């Protein structure tokens, strides 16, 4: 009897829906998981005749699961505080690669492997644009992002600035002597302590010398002068002379003991970037309120942060930040056409179309939330409601088979 196969098709369809719902609930806490919905459709119809009006008489042959639609709506974000975790807010997928296989995911539970590459939990490498000398070229070819190794090279000091006041009430003799120190870096990243010496020589006039310790030079046994001169002030304590940067130059006859060199443009800035003098002469103790210089030693990577546009900023032990790369996102014309491969990954297919790849925040792509993960978008209340309906459908089809069996037994008993 055809009614058996009709009810059986209903049982199979209900069983498949239960499998979809069970999978949704099993992945309730899976990062980046997108729930599915089983959608039924009826099977073909058998025409058994027509009525008096000529309308066809048709009998259906059952049901089947016609499609499983994936819900790609945004899941809630959970803050983790880990710099390697990220969540995508809006449209797009991370493009990842393992071997020669390219896949796509919204699971931002990332880590750094032994080779320094940014990888997903299944070991796939995250693709993006690698920085060269701290600059990202988004027109370059996508490649695995290496963020876990590297060194920030040293930078020799080019500018030194002292915010300084010299005591206007000091006597013009040796009792007015005042000195302050500043650390500068050479081409090798070695630190050198430079001493700034001041002494009042006349009213509103001070002499200065800038010296490097003998130990840093190692040739004469005496401190080496990098610069000397005179500073003049008006009656209001404003600097009136030597307002241009003072060049700090190591004499040609002297060499640094470490084999490095001071910057050829090393300068002591007497005037700040706003045009105001950094040195004053007013009543009060001679003192330096701040010292600023732009050099630093070599540094090693200690961590990184990811900005909303996917830029990865490395943090180094020398307190410097440098761009390491930029994460890329991919979007598809038809996300329902993506193939699910497990581990929260998807693969492109003919139905999905080719991906459009770009940086976060451009071309309709979403942005990156650092230190957060996107939770599964499965709603447990909705799933339980659908479970009840699927169970009722299964029970109804089971009851239909039972009834059909009773009818068949009754028909057979007539023939006995």
N, C-alpha and C positions, 0 to 999 in steps of 0.2 A: 504493500500500500504506500502511495506517495506521501501520505500524511506522516509516516515514520521519518522519511528523509527530511521533510519540512521541519519537523520538531528537532531532529538531530542537528540540522543547520543552525537552528536557534540556540541549541545547547553549545555548539562549537563557537558561535559568535559571542555568547555570554561568557564562555570560558576565556576567550581571548580578551574580552573587556576586563575580566577579573585579573588577568595577567598584567594588563596595562596599569590598572589601579594599584595592584600589589607592587609593581615596579616603582610607581610614583611614591607610595608610602615607604618603601624600602630606602628610597633616596631622599627622604624628607630632610636629612641633614647633610646631603652631599653638596659641596661647594660648587656653585655655578650650574647646578642641575636645572633643567627645564622640563616641567611636567608635560605629559601627553594625554590626549583625549581620544578614545576609540569612538569612531563615528560609523554607525551601521548604515547599510543600504540593502534594499530588497534584491532578490535574484530575478531571473527571467520569469516570464509568465507563459502559461500554456493556454492556448485558446481552445475552448471545448464546444464552441458553437456561437449562436447569436439568438437574441430574443426577437419578439415579434416586430419590434421597431428597427431591427437590423443592427442593434448595438451588440458589440462582441461580448461573449461570456468568457472571462479569463480567470484562471486560478493560479495564484502565486506558488512558487516552489521553495520559499524560505528566505533566509537573511544571511548576511555576511558582514564582516568588518570591512567597510569600503576604504577607510583611511584612518591613520593615526596622526592627528594634527598636534604639532608641538607648540606649546605655549611659550613664546619668546619674550613675554613681558618681564620687566625689571624685577629682580629679587631684591629684598631688603639688604642693606649693607651692615656689616658687623665690624666694628673697629677692633683690630688686633694689636696695633702698635708696632708690628714687625715691619721693618723697611722693605723686606722682600715680598710682602703681601701686597696685592693690588686688586682693585675692583674696577670694572668698567661701568661707568654711568652713562647709559644711553646705548646707541647702536654700535655694533661691531664685535669682533672676535680677535683674540690674540692669534697670530699665525705662529705655529710651532712646527718643528721638524725633528724627525728621528730617522737617521739613515737618509734615505732618499724619499721618505714618505712625508708629505706636508699635510698637516691637519689644523683644525681651528678649535679654539676653546674659550670659555669665559671663566674658567677656573684659574684664579690668580694666586693660588697657593704655591708660590715659587720659592726656589732656593738657588744656591750657587754650588756647582759641582767642583770636583777636584781640579778641573782644568780652568776654573774661573768663569764658566759660562752660566748664564741665567737659564734655569730649566724648570719645567713643571714637575708635579709630583710623580709622573710616570717616566721622567728622564728626558722628555722632549725639550729641545733647545728653543728658546724664545727668539723670534726673528725681529730684526729692526735695523737701524742705521748706526753703524759703529763710528764713533768720533775719531778724528785724526787731529792730534795736537789741540784737543779741546774744542774742535768745531765739527758740527754734523752737517753732512751734505745729503739732504733728503732725495736728491736726484740719483744717488748712487744705488747700487744693487743691494737688495736685502740680504742680510747674513745673520748668523747666530751672534748674539750680544755677549761680549766678554766683559765682565764687570768685577771679577773677583781678584784681579791681580794688577800689577802696574805700580809705577812710581812717578811721583810728581817731581820734575827736575828742579834744582835750585835756581834761584834768581838773585843775581848780584844787586846790592843796594845801589839805586841811582839818586834817591832823594832822602835827605834827613831834615826834619823840622823840629825845632825846639820852641815851645811856648815859654818864654823866659822874661823875667823882670830883673833888672839890675838896680841895686839900692841907690837911689839918688842922693841919700844922706851920707853915703860912705866917704871916707877921706881918700884923697888922691895919693895913696901910698900902698904899701904891701898889705896893710890890714883890710883892704877892699877885695883882696883876691878871692875869687869864687870859681869853682869848677863843677862840671856836670859830665856825666858819661852817657853814651849812646851806643847801642850795638848795631853794627853793620855786617853785611855778608859779602864774601868774595865770590868769585866765579865757581868755586867748588862747593859753595854752600857752608863754608866754615865761618863761624862768628868771630868778629873782632870788636873789642871795646875801644871806641874812640873817645878821647877826653877833650872837652871844650874848656879852656882856661880863660878867665876874664880878670882884668885889673883896671881900676880907675886911674887915669893918668893926669886928668885935668877936669875942670868943671864940664859936665855933660859929655865927657870923652872917656872911652874905654878902649883898651887894647885887648886883642884876643889872639890865641894860638890854638890850633886843633892838632892834636898829636896822636900817634899810634904807638902802643907799647913796644919796647925793644924786643921783647920775647916774640912778638908777632913778625918782626922783620928778621932778627937773628943775624945781623951782619955787623952792626956797629956797637951793639951793647947799650945803645942810648935810644930814648924815645925819638921817633921821627916826626918832624913837623909836616902836616899835610896842607896847612894854610895858616896865615897870620895877617893881621891888619888892624884897623881902627874902626870903632863904631862911634858915631856922633849923634847927639840928641838935641832937640830944641828945648825951650823953657817949659814946655808942657809934657816933656818926657817922650816925645815922639821921635822915632828913628829918622834921621835926615840924610844919612850917608850909608853907603854900602848896602843899598836896598836890593841890589841884584843878587842872585844866588852866588854863593862863594864856592868856587871849585876846590874840591878836596883831592889833591893829587899826590901819589907816592912818588918821590924823586926817582929818576931813572936809574940812579946808582943803587937803589935799594929794591929788594925783592921780598915778597911774602915768604915766610918760612915754610908754609904748607904747599908752596908751588902754585897757588892760585893767584888771581889778579883782582884788584879792585876795579870797579866799573870805570871806564874812561870818562863817563859823564856824572860821576859821583859829585853831588852838590849839596851844600847846606843852604836851605831855603830860608831867607830872612823875612820874606813876605808870603802870606798865605794865599790860597787860591782865590779868596775874595778880594785881594788887593791890600788888605790891612797887614801892617808889620806884626811879626810874631814876637818881636823883642821890644820891650818898653823900659823906660827908666823913670820910676816913680818912687816915692818914699816907701820904705818897707824892705824887708829882708830880700836879698838876692835869692831867687828860687826858680826852678823849672817846674811848671805845672803839668806838662805833657811832652812826650817825645814820640815822634812818628817817623817810621822809615818803611820803605817798600821792598826790601829784600827778604829772602827766607831760605832756609836750608832745604835739602831734599826731603821728601816725605813719602811714606808708604800708605797704601789705602787701608782705611779702618772701617769704612762702611759707605753707604750711598743712600740717596733719597730719590724719589721719582715724582716729578711735578705733574700737574694735570694734563699737560700736553705730551706726556710720555718721556720727557727728557730726564736722563739719569745723571745725577750730580754726585761725583765721588768726593768723599771727605777724607783728607789726608792728615797724617800726624803733624805736618807743619802748619796746620790750621788753614790750609788752602782748599778750595773747592775747584773741581775741574769736570767739565762735561765728558762723560764716558760714552754716551750713545743716546739713541732715542727709540723707544718702542713703537712699532707699527701696529695698526689695527686694520682688519679686513671686513668689508661688508658685501652682502650678496643681493642680487636682484630678487631672488626667491629663497628665503631662509627655510621654507617648508620643504624645499628640495634637497636639503643637506642630509647626508647619511650619518647616523649615529654609530660610532665605532667603540664606545666604552671609554672609561677613564675621563668622562665629561668632554670627550673629543668629538668633532664632526669632520666629515670629509666632503669636499665639493663633488657635485655630480652634474650630469647634463641638465637635470631639472633645476638645480640651484643657480646655474649660470656661473660665469667667471667672477672671481672676487675683485672688488675695487680696494686697493691698498693705499693707505695714507697715514699721516700722523694724527693722533687724537685731537679732537676739537676742530677738525677741518672736514669739509666735504660731507657733512651730515654724520660724521663719526662721533662717538661719545668721547668722554674725557676719562682720565685715570684718577682714582682715589687711592692715594698711597696709605699703607698701613691699615688696609681694610679688605674684607672678602665679601663677595656677593653670595648670599644664602640661596638655597633652593627656593623656587617660586611656587612650590606645591603647597596648597592650602588644605590642611588636614580636615577641616569641617566639610569642605566641598567633596573631598575624596570619600569621606564616610557616607555622605548622602548618596553619592554615585554607587558606592558599594551596596547599599540597601536596594537600589533600583536594579543593579546587576544580579543580586541574589534573587530578587522577586522574579526577574525574567528567567533565570535558570530554573527556579522552582516551577514556574508556569510551563515551561517547555518540558520539564520532567513529568509534570502532571498530565500534559497532553499525550506524551508517549505512553504513560500508564493507562490512560483512557482508551487510546487507540489499541493497546494490547487487549483490553477487556472487550472492546468491540469485536476484535478479530477472534478472540476465544468464543464469544457468543455466536459469531457466524459459523465457526467450525463445529460448534456443538449441534447446530441445526442440521448439518450434513451427516451427523453420526446416526 
